[in-house]
Amino acid sequence: MSVKPARCGTACRFSAVLVVCVAVISAAAHAQSPADTLTRYPLPATRYSLPATSYQLPANRFPQPATRYPFPAASYTLPGTNYELQGRDTVASAAGRTLKPCGNGSRDVALRRAAVGATFVGGNAALYSYFKRAWWSGERSNGFFFNADWDENFRDQDKFGHLHGGYHLARFGDALLRSACISRGRATAWSAVYAAAFQLQIELWDGRYEKYGFSYPDLVANTAGTAIAVVHAVYPATRVIKPTISYFPSPAMRNADNIPGELRPSLDYTGQTYWLSADVDALLSPSARRYWPGILRVSAGHSITDWIDPKTGANLRARRKILLSLDIDAEKLPGENRIWKTVKRQLGYIRLPSPALQLTPRFELIQWYR
């Protein structure tokens, strides 16, 4: 079946506007930076107001005041340069240390921001290309229309996927902008705007195809995921509970070559399980932590039974699966190498195979849930 070339309609124009917006973000971020970030600002016994309190910063060093103020991986712009406290430093732990400038001069900062802008635009183009091949190759509708697709045969499993998409788009966007020496507040705000705009354009395209339609339930799920990422960025203590995912191909997916339809991993809702995972160790009091293995976390998950018949490919009305699990928190694996720590942090968003207790539709202990 031949695919007609897509016309540049509302969604296409919106995509073009999105590209322009990303370019504007990059330019605005560049304008934020000082002319020469290598210039050392003298700070001669002057008091500068930082969030929650003021600290005297002589000779570019933090004193050790009685008050401990946490700086969770935040950047603060002082006249003349951007300074950064690493990790979860406090004023007391940073005492006597020279603050680290973000970037190696204005040229380095400009290159970082250009690279981040190109990543946003390139990522948008790549994902659009994928969606165009995988989703937008069917019959166009007579006009733009809306679709309230709550509780269909796959029991809202797709909404959990939309939530995860909004969360990770905002999370990665925030990390990229921070790497380009954008302040924490601006990085969080612009990454949320990008995540919302990217997922909105998908719905605008869906609204022109007979099979989908503009789904405001999807938009609600997208927004919820982005909101969780913003809360995690603004209130780091909330990261003790985070969305995670696991996937193992369903029987229908494993037999996809022999049944009709266009089943693929992104539509294999039966094989997907979406979890909320809690870092129990961080939630316990210091006295109780010694009784809990820090590497274990507790997860609550949602999945569904077969919604595609693995033998015929026919649609089925799935049933919801609610699960509880003790699983390994990959972020707590041993090793402090910088690259390995980054890998562990990302692996922490994947729920690794382990036993699970299925509560519905049938109560049972699953010895090895993948």
C-alpha positions as CSV (number, residue, x, y, z in Angstrom):
1,M,0.0,0.0,0.0
2,S,1.5,3.3,-1.0
3,V,1.7,6.1,1.5
4,K,0.6,9.6,0.4
5,P,3.0,12.4,1.2
6,A,1.8,14.3,4.2
7,R,0.6,17.9,3.6
8,C,2.0,20.6,5.8
9,G,-1.2,21.3,7.8
10,T,-1.7,22.7,11.3
11,A,0.5,20.2,13.0
12,C,3.3,20.6,10.5
13,R,3.2,24.4,11.0
14,F,3.2,23.8,14.7
15,S,6.3,21.6,14.4
16,A,8.0,24.5,12.5
17,V,7.1,26.9,15.2
18,L,8.5,24.4,17.8
19,V,11.9,24.5,16.0
20,V,11.8,28.3,16.0
21,C,11.0,28.2,19.7
22,V,13.9,25.9,20.5
23,A,16.2,28.3,18.6
24,V,14.8,31.2,20.6
25,I,15.4,29.3,23.8
26,S,19.0,28.7,22.8
27,A,19.5,32.3,21.9
28,A,17.9,33.5,25.1
29,A,20.0,31.2,27.2
30,H,23.1,32.5,25.4
31,A,22.1,36.1,26.2
32,Q,22.0,35.1,29.8
33,S,25.7,34.2,30.0
34,P,28.3,36.9,30.9
35,A,30.8,38.1,28.3
36,D,33.6,36.2,29.8
37,T,32.9,33.4,32.2
38,L,36.6,33.0,33.1
39,T,36.6,36.4,34.8
40,R,37.0,35.9,38.5
41,Y,34.7,38.2,40.5
42,P,36.6,39.5,43.5
43,L,33.7,39.5,46.0
44,P,35.4,41.8,48.5
45,A,33.6,41.2,51.8
46,T,30.3,41.9,50.0
47,R,27.1,40.1,51.0
48,Y,25.1,38.4,48.3
49,S,21.6,37.1,48.8
50,L,21.2,33.4,48.1
51,P,17.9,31.5,48.5
52,A,16.8,31.3,52.2
53,T,19.7,33.3,53.6
54,S,22.7,35.5,52.9
55,Y,26.3,34.4,53.0
56,Q,29.5,36.4,53.0
57,L,31.7,35.1,50.2
58,P,35.2,36.6,50.4
59,A,37.9,35.4,47.9
60,N,35.4,33.2,46.1
61,R,35.2,30.8,49.0
62,F,32.3,29.8,51.2
63,P,32.7,30.4,54.9
64,Q,31.3,27.9,57.3
65,P,28.4,29.6,59.0
66,A,26.4,28.0,61.7
67,T,23.4,27.5,59.4
68,R,23.7,24.6,56.9
69,Y,21.9,25.4,53.7
70,P,21.5,22.6,51.2
71,F,22.5,23.1,47.5
72,P,21.2,20.1,45.6
73,A,23.2,20.3,42.4
74,A,22.1,23.9,41.9
75,S,23.8,26.6,39.8
76,Y,24.0,30.2,41.0
77,T,25.0,33.1,38.8
78,L,27.1,35.7,40.4
79,P,28.3,38.8,38.6
80,G,31.1,37.9,36.2
81,T,30.7,34.1,36.1
82,N,28.4,31.1,36.8
83,Y,29.3,29.0,39.8
84,E,28.2,25.5,40.5
85,L,28.0,23.4,43.7
86,Q,28.3,19.7,42.8
87,G,26.0,16.9,44.0
88,R,24.3,17.6,47.3
89,D,26.8,20.0,48.8
90,T,26.0,22.1,51.8
91,V,27.6,25.4,52.7
92,A,29.5,23.7,55.5
93,S,30.8,20.9,53.2
94,A,31.8,23.5,50.6
95,A,33.7,25.6,53.1
96,G,37.3,26.4,52.0
97,R,36.6,25.2,48.5
98,T,36.9,27.4,45.4
99,L,33.5,27.5,43.6
100,K,33.6,25.8,40.2
101,P,32.7,28.0,37.2
102,C,30.3,26.4,34.7
103,G,32.1,26.1,31.4
104,N,35.6,27.1,30.3
105,G,34.9,30.5,29.0
106,S,32.3,32.2,27.0
107,R,33.2,30.3,23.8
108,D,32.8,26.9,25.6
109,V,29.4,28.0,27.0
110,A,28.3,29.2,23.6
111,L,29.3,25.8,22.0
112,R,27.5,23.9,24.8
113,R,24.3,25.9,24.2
114,A,24.5,25.5,20.4
115,A,24.9,21.7,20.9
116,V,22.0,21.5,23.2
117,G,19.8,23.5,20.8
118,A,20.8,21.2,17.9
119,T,20.0,18.2,20.1
120,F,16.5,19.5,20.8
121,V,15.8,20.2,17.2
122,G,17.4,16.9,16.0
123,G,15.6,14.9,18.6
124,N,12.3,16.4,17.6
125,A,13.0,15.6,13.9
126,A,14.1,12.0,14.6
127,L,11.1,11.3,16.8
128,Y,8.7,12.9,14.3
129,S,10.2,10.7,11.6
130,Y,9.6,7.6,13.7
131,F,6.0,8.6,14.5
132,K,5.3,9.4,10.9
133,R,6.3,5.9,9.8
134,A,4.8,4.0,12.7
135,W,1.6,5.9,13.4
136,W,0.7,8.4,10.7
137,S,0.6,6.2,7.6
138,G,-3.0,5.3,7.7
139,E,-6.2,6.9,6.4
140,R,-6.7,10.6,7.0
141,S,-9.9,11.8,8.6
142,N,-12.3,14.2,6.9
143,G,-11.2,16.9,9.3
144,F,-9.6,17.5,12.7
145,F,-11.4,15.6,15.5
146,F,-11.2,14.8,19.2
147,N,-11.3,11.4,20.8
148,A,-11.9,10.8,24.5
149,D,-10.2,7.3,24.5
150,W,-10.6,6.4,28.2
151,D,-10.8,2.7,29.2
152,E,-10.5,1.1,25.8
153,N,-9.6,-2.6,25.3
154,F,-6.0,-2.0,26.6
155,R,-7.4,-0.4,29.8
156,D,-5.6,2.9,29.8
157,Q,-2.2,1.2,29.6
158,D,-1.2,3.7,26.9
159,K,-1.8,6.6,29.3
160,F,0.9,5.3,31.6
161,G,3.2,5.3,28.6
162,H,2.3,8.9,27.9
163,L,3.0,9.8,31.5
164,H,6.4,8.3,31.3
165,G,7.1,10.1,28.0
166,G,6.3,13.5,29.5
167,Y,8.4,12.7,32.5
168,H,11.5,11.7,30.6
169,L,11.3,14.4,28.0
170,A,11.2,17.0,30.7
171,R,13.9,15.2,32.8
172,F,16.4,14.8,29.9
173,G,15.6,18.4,28.7
174,D,16.4,19.7,32.2
175,A,19.7,17.8,32.3
176,L,20.7,19.1,28.8
177,L,20.0,22.7,29.6
178,R,21.8,22.4,32.9
179,S,24.8,21.0,31.1
180,A,24.7,24.2,29.0
181,C,25.1,26.4,32.1
182,I,21.4,27.4,32.3
183,S,20.3,28.2,35.8
184,R,18.2,25.5,37.5
185,G,14.9,27.5,37.5
186,R,15.2,28.3,33.8
187,A,16.3,24.8,32.8
188,T,13.3,23.3,34.6
189,A,10.8,25.8,33.1
190,W,12.1,25.5,29.5
191,S,12.4,21.7,29.6
192,A,8.7,21.5,30.8
193,V,7.7,23.8,27.9
194,Y,9.6,21.6,25.4
195,A,8.1,18.4,26.7
196,A,4.6,19.8,26.6
197,A,5.1,21.3,23.1
198,F,6.6,18.1,21.7
199,Q,3.7,15.9,23.0
200,L,1.1,18.5,21.9
201,Q,2.3,18.3,18.3
202,I,1.8,14.5,18.4
203,E,-1.8,15.0,19.4
204,L,-2.3,17.6,16.7
205,W,-1.1,15.1,14.1
206,D,-3.2,12.4,15.6
207,G,-6.3,14.6,15.2
208,R,-6.0,14.4,11.4
209,Y,-6.0,10.6,11.2
210,E,-9.1,8.4,11.3
211,K,-7.5,5.8,13.6
212,Y,-6.6,8.1,16.4
213,G,-8.0,11.6,16.8
214,F,-6.7,14.3,19.2
215,S,-6.9,12.6,22.6
216,Y,-7.2,15.0,25.6
217,P,-6.8,12.0,28.0
218,D,-3.4,11.5,26.4
219,L,-2.7,15.2,26.9
220,V,-3.7,14.9,30.6
221,A,-1.3,12.0,31.0
222,N,1.5,13.9,29.2
223,T,1.0,16.9,31.5
224,A,1.0,14.7,34.6
225,G,4.4,13.2,33.6
226,T,5.9,16.6,32.9
227,A,4.5,17.9,36.3
228,I,6.2,15.0,38.2
229,A,9.5,15.8,36.5
230,V,9.1,19.5,37.5
231,V,8.3,18.5,41.1
232,H,11.4,16.3,41.2
233,A,13.6,19.1,39.9
234,V,12.2,21.7,42.3
235,Y,11.9,19.5,45.4
236,P,14.7,16.9,45.1
237,A,13.5,15.0,48.2
238,T,10.5,13.8,46.2
239,R,12.7,11.8,44.0
240,V,12.6,8.9,46.5
241,I,9.4,7.9,44.6
242,K,9.8,7.8,40.8
243,P,8.2,6.2,37.7
244,T,10.0,3.1,36.4
245,I,9.2,0.6,33.6
246,S,9.7,-3.1,32.7
247,Y,9.0,-4.9,29.5
248,F,8.9,-8.5,28.3
249,P,7.3,-9.3,24.9
250,S,3.8,-10.7,25.2
251,P,2.7,-14.0,23.5
252,A,1.1,-11.9,20.8
253,M,4.3,-9.9,20.2
254,R,6.4,-13.1,20.0
255,N,4.0,-14.4,17.4
256,A,3.5,-11.1,15.6
257,D,4.9,-12.4,12.3
258,N,2.1,-15.0,12.1
259,I,-0.9,-12.9,13.0
260,P,-2.6,-9.9,11.2
261,G,-2.2,-6.4,12.4
262,E,0.7,-4.0,13.1
263,L,1.7,-5.0,16.6
264,R,5.1,-3.6,17.7
265,P,6.7,-3.0,21.1
266,S,5.2,0.5,21.5
267,L,1.7,-1.1,21.1
268,D,2.5,-4.3,23.1
269,Y,0.7,-3.0,26.1
270,T,0.5,-6.5,27.6
271,G,4.3,-6.7,27.7
272,Q,4.7,-3.3,29.3
273,T,4.5,-2.8,33.1
274,Y,4.6,0.7,34.6
275,W,5.7,1.1,38.1
276,L,6.1,3.7,40.9
277,S,9.2,2.7,42.8
278,A,10.0,3.9,46.3
279,D,13.5,4.2,47.8
280,V,12.5,2.8,51.2
281,D,16.0,3.3,52.6
282,A,15.7,7.1,52.1
283,L,12.2,7.1,53.6
284,L,13.2,5.4,56.8
285,S,14.6,7.2,59.9
286,P,18.3,6.9,60.4
287,S,17.8,4.4,63.3
288,A,15.6,2.1,61.1
289,R,17.8,2.1,58.0
290,R,20.2,-0.5,59.5
291,Y,17.3,-3.0,59.3
292,W,16.6,-2.5,55.6
293,P,18.9,-3.5,52.7
294,G,19.5,-0.2,51.0
295,I,19.7,-1.8,47.5
296,L,16.0,-3.0,47.7
297,R,13.1,-0.8,46.8
298,V,9.3,-1.3,46.8
299,S,7.4,-0.9,43.6
300,A,3.7,-0.8,42.7
301,G,2.9,-1.6,39.1
302,H,0.1,-1.6,36.5
303,S,-0.2,-3.9,33.5
304,I,-2.9,-5.8,31.6
305,T,-3.7,-9.3,30.4
306,D,-3.7,-10.1,26.7
307,W,-5.5,-7.4,24.6
308,I,-4.4,-9.1,21.3
309,D,-5.2,-12.8,20.8
310,P,-1.8,-14.4,20.3
311,K,-3.2,-17.0,17.8
312,T,-5.7,-14.9,15.7
313,G,-4.6,-11.3,16.3
314,A,-8.1,-10.3,17.2
315,N,-8.7,-7.6,19.8
316,L,-9.6,-8.7,23.3
317,R,-11.0,-6.8,26.3
318,A,-8.0,-6.9,28.7
319,R,-8.1,-7.0,32.4
320,R,-6.0,-4.8,34.7
321,K,-3.1,-6.3,36.6
322,I,-2.0,-4.6,39.8
323,L,1.3,-5.7,41.2
324,L,3.6,-5.2,44.2
325,S,7.3,-6.0,44.0
326,L,10.6,-5.9,45.9
327,D,13.2,-5.2,43.3
328,I,16.8,-4.0,42.9
329,D,17.5,-0.3,42.8
330,A,20.3,-0.2,40.1
331,E,21.3,3.3,41.4
332,K,22.5,1.6,44.6
333,L,24.8,-0.8,42.9
334,P,28.4,-0.5,44.1
335,G,31.0,1.6,42.2
336,E,31.7,5.3,42.2
337,N,33.2,5.8,38.7
338,R,31.7,8.9,37.2
339,I,30.5,7.2,34.0
340,W,29.3,4.2,35.9
341,K,27.3,6.4,38.3
342,T,25.6,8.0,35.3
343,V,24.7,4.6,33.9
344,K,23.4,3.5,37.3
345,R,21.2,6.6,37.5
346,Q,19.6,5.8,34.2
347,L,19.2,2.1,35.0
348,G,17.4,3.1,38.1
349,Y,14.4,4.0,36.0
350,I,14.1,0.3,34.8
351,R,12.5,-2.2,37.1
352,L,14.8,-5.2,36.9
353,P,13.4,-8.8,36.9
354,S,12.4,-10.0,40.4
355,P,9.5,-11.7,42.3
356,A,6.2,-9.9,42.3
357,L,2.8,-10.3,44.0
358,Q,-0.1,-9.9,41.6
359,L,-3.2,-8.6,43.3
360,T,-5.6,-8.5,40.3
361,P,-7.2,-10.0,38.3
362,R,-6.0,-13.2,40.2
363,F,-4.0,-13.1,43.4
364,E,-0.8,-15.0,42.9
365,L,2.9,-14.9,43.6
366,I,5.0,-14.6,40.4
367,Q,8.4,-16.0,41.2
368,W,10.2,-14.1,38.3
369,Y,8.3,-11.1,36.9
370,R,10.0,-9.4,33.9
